Amino acid sequence: MERIIADRTSKIDASGIRKVFALASSLKDPINFSIGQPDFDVPEPLKEEAIKAIKAGQNKYSQTAGDAILKKRISEQIKNEFGWSEPAILMTSGVSGGLLLAFLALLNPDDEVIIPDPYFVIYKHVINMLGGRCVFVDSYPNFELPIENIADAITNKTKM
């Protein structure tokens, strides 16, 4: 039988949080302190603006390359803040997709990526699937990243 799933998926293991969710599902009335689901409603002014936009017909897909006005404002801020002459701006819907594109564009096999720990689980999996190597830098107990800890993690294979 032909294998449907790519070999690189073998580099993905179940995330710790998913294992905890599975365990919690067997408990009676567990309290979920995990992934930041809001416990409040959308503020009324935001709801009203969204309704106005929908009624005005502003409910289409955005430009594939991203909203031109937003890209211009981001470009201006980068120019002002960092002095870059023509920054390339790529808009994505969500961080995970954007990071995947960045990793695909920048990583070669055996390149190292420094990742502050704790981290979002997808980072490790994408880097591993692309043949990169994760180098974790501990930020515990205060979630700080002293520059010397990052400097100690840099090698001649560090790409990001």
Protein Blocks (a to p, Z undefined) as FASTA:
>chain_A
ZZfbdfklmmpccdfklmmmmmmmmpghiacfknopafbdcdfklmmmmmmmmmnopacc
cdfkbpfklmmmmmmmmmmmnopabdcddddedjklmmmmmmmmmpcghiacdddddddf
klmmmmmmnopacddddfbfnopacfklmmmmpcfkbfZZ
